[in-house]
């Protein structure tokens, strides 16, 4: 059970559980009472922070797992030196620290927004500030979607090319072995025919 893959899967499970715990209760309440957000300003910020942290950790974990798969398939000798479990644990800890730190700019922009419609006051947790971190969501989109998706796509294309190339080499060596075997069989049959 102590493999790099299982460690990455455990990290993904923790991030999913983190998102589920932080978002399920408020979302279920919002379905029954969409007009009022009763959890308050602090919980709204914590909920935004938890959601952003979870998403960041998920994306970074999947990216790290893809890099590890690329190294294992395309550079197997290098894989033995960097794929030690202690190093994987350090990578996962670094992923979570980065996810927590990079979630702060989005989290502090969340708050409870109040509105009056038809003499009925409504409230909801959403993005309310556009000050210091005005472009943080755009930056986050690039850091946690465009960048990782591009890297993952490139790495999987390189993996596919490597596997295709090794498959061709395997077929060539198999066909050359078959031709050698066929020649041996022909020589053997020739010897039997001479007898």
Buried (B, 14 or more C-beta within 10 A) or exposed (E): EEEBEEBBEEBBEBBEEBBEEBBEEBEEBBEEEEEBBEBEEEBBBBBBBBBBBBBBBBBBBBBBBBBBBBBBBBEEEEBEEBBEEEEBEEBBEEBBEBBBEBBBBBBBBBBBBEEEEEEEEBBBBEEBEEEEBEEBEEEBEEBBEEEBEEBBEEBEEEBEEBEEEEEEEEEEEEEEEEEEEEEEEEEEEEEEEEE
